Amino acid sequence: QVQLVESGGGLVQAGGSLRLSCGASGRTLSSSAMGWFRQAPGKEREFVATIEWNGGTTYYAESVKGRFTISRDKDKNTVYLQMNSLKPEDTAVYYCAAARVIDWIRDYVSPRQYAYWGQGTQVTVSS
């Protein structure tokens, strides 16, 4: 069992920055991967970024590439999403998720591969 808790969301003006954090507790993450997803009202949950816990391999959605950076602190069991140059279209509830590597490697952009989810944190970008 893995428990995830997100924090760091809030209201920011376009062009601004936020850093989201996701603390993990429970089972070891040594064979896991972490991901960030977001969901806007009326839309499906979409992949944002992911990082393989052990080796640190990262992947990003094209919509955020160059603006967002995912990272992790293995000692703190925490994954981060640094969001720069925020746009109104980034407005969504952001969710942290964890997957077993054997699931993640199949299709890391699919929410179905992630077994554990945080409660979500709201990010609102005003114009």
N, C-alpha and C positions, 0 to 999 in steps of 0.2 A: 504494500500500500504506500502510495506517494501522495502527500498533501502539498498543494501549491497555493500560495497567497500572493496576489499581485498588489502593487502599490505604485504611486507616482503619477496617476492620471490627474487631469484637471483641465482648466480652461486656459487657452493660450491664443494669442493673435497669430494670424498667418505670418510665416517667416520665422516664428519662434521655435523654441526647442523644449523638449521634455525628455526625461529619462524614466522609463518604467523599470521596476524591479519585480522579480518573482522569486520568492524564497521557497525552497523545497525541503521537506522533511519526510522521514519514514525510511524507506528502503534506499539502499545505495544507488547512485546514479551512474556508476561506472560503466554500465552496459546500456545506457539510455541516451536519448536525444531530447532536446527541449525545443519548443517552437512557440512562436507568437502568431496568433490569429486575430482577426478583427471582424466585427459584424456591425453594420449600420442598419438602421430601421428599414425593414422591407427587403433587405438583401441577405444573401446567404453568407455564412461564415467563410472568410477568405484567408488564405495563407499570406503571411507577412514575411516571416524569416524563421530560420531554424539553425540550430547548432548541435553537432554531435558532441556529447559531453566529454568523452575521453580525448579524442584527437583534435577537436575544435573546428572541424570542417563546417563551413557555413554556406547557406543558400538564401537567396532573397527573391521576393516577388519583384517583377520588373517595375512596378509602380513605385517602389520605395528604394530601389537600388541607387546608391550614391547619396541618399539622404539618411537612411536608417542604418544602424550598426547593431548587430546582436553580439553579445559577449557573455562569458560566464566566469564566475569566480568559484573554482572548485573547492577551495577551503571553506567558503561560506555557503556552499550549495545554493548559489543564487545565479540567476540568469538576468541579463539586462537588455533593454532595447533603448538605445539612444536614438532619439528622433529629432532631426534637424530640418530646417527649411520646411516646416509644417505647412500644409495646405488645408483649406476647408474640406476637401474630399478625404482627408485622413480622419475626419471625425467618425468615431465608432467606439464601441466597447471593445477593448483589447483583452484578449484571453491568453494566458500562459498555459501550455500543455506539455505533457511528458509522454514519451513513447519508448518502448523497447526498441533497441537498434534493429532487431530482426524484423520488426514491423515497419519502422521508419524507413528502412532502406528500400522497401518495396515502392513507396510513394509518399514522400515526405510532405507534399503539399496537401494531402488529404486528411481532413480532421478524423476520418475513420481509423487512421493508424495510431492515433494518440489516445491512450487509455485513461489518462489523468488530466484534469482540468481545474484551473483556478476559477474564482468567482467572477472575474472580469473587473476591469477598471475603465471608467469613462474618460475618453479623450475628446475634447471639443475644441475645434480650431475655428476661430471667428475671423471673418474677413474685414 
